[in-house]
Amino acid sequence: MQAIFEYSTVVKKDIPSVYEQNHSSVMPGLRYVTENFNISLGVQFMNRKDPTFKDDLRYLGTLSYAF
């Protein structure tokens, strides 16, 4: 069992991107890995710098199994 904590920030400097505005995000999560099985679950909190856009909350997960 592993605990994951990720912090990221995007600062757009007049470059077109998929992000509409500058933001920072925090993603805590958990990962469980065995020889054949991997599962990761987390939640991402996105804080936008522009007050006209609301903050986002995303749930993320991955699952893999090797035969």
NORBEL-V358002 format. One record per residue. N is the residue number from 0. PSI is psi as a letter, one per 40 degrees, with the letter a starting at -180 (none if undefined). D_CENTER is the distance of its C-alpha to the mean C-alpha in whole Angstrom. Layout:
n->N psi->PSI d_center->D_CENTER
n->N psi->PSI d_center->D_CENTER
//
This chain:
n->0 psi->h d_center->19
n->1 psi->i d_center->16
n->2 psi->h d_center->14
n->3 psi->h d_center->11
n->4 psi->h d_center->9
n->5 psi->h d_center->7
n->6 psi->h d_center->8
n->7 psi->i d_center->8
n->8 psi->i d_center->11
n->9 psi->h d_center->13
n->10 psi->h d_center->16
n->11 psi->h d_center->18
n->12 psi->g d_center->22
n->13 psi->f d_center->24
n->14 psi->h d_center->22
n->15 psi->h d_center->21
n->16 psi->i d_center->17
n->17 psi->e d_center->15
n->18 psi->h d_center->14
n->19 psi->d d_center->17
n->20 psi->i d_center->16
n->21 psi->i d_center->15
n->22 psi->i d_center->12
n->23 psi->i d_center->10
n->24 psi->i d_center->7
n->25 psi->h d_center->7
n->26 psi->h d_center->5
n->27 psi->i d_center->8
n->28 psi->i d_center->9
n->29 psi->i d_center->12
n->30 psi->h d_center->14
n->31 psi->h d_center->17
n->32 psi->h d_center->19
n->33 psi->a d_center->23
n->34 psi->d d_center->25
n->35 psi->e d_center->24
n->36 psi->h d_center->21
n->37 psi->h d_center->18
n->38 psi->h d_center->15
n->39 psi->h d_center->12
n->40 psi->i d_center->10
n->41 psi->i d_center->8
n->42 psi->h d_center->7
n->43 psi->h d_center->5
n->44 psi->h d_center->8
n->45 psi->h d_center->8
n->46 psi->h d_center->12
n->47 psi->i d_center->14
n->48 psi->d d_center->17
n->49 psi->h d_center->19
n->50 psi->e d_center->21
n->51 psi->e d_center->22
n->52 psi->h d_center->18
n->53 psi->i d_center->17
n->54 psi->i d_center->13
n->55 psi->i d_center->11
n->56 psi->h d_center->9
n->57 psi->i d_center->7
n->58 psi->h d_center->8
n->59 psi->i d_center->7
n->60 psi->i d_center->10
n->61 psi->i d_center->12
n->62 psi->h d_center->16
n->63 psi->i d_center->18
n->64 psi->h d_center->22
n->65 psi->h d_center->25
n->66 psi->none d_center->28
//
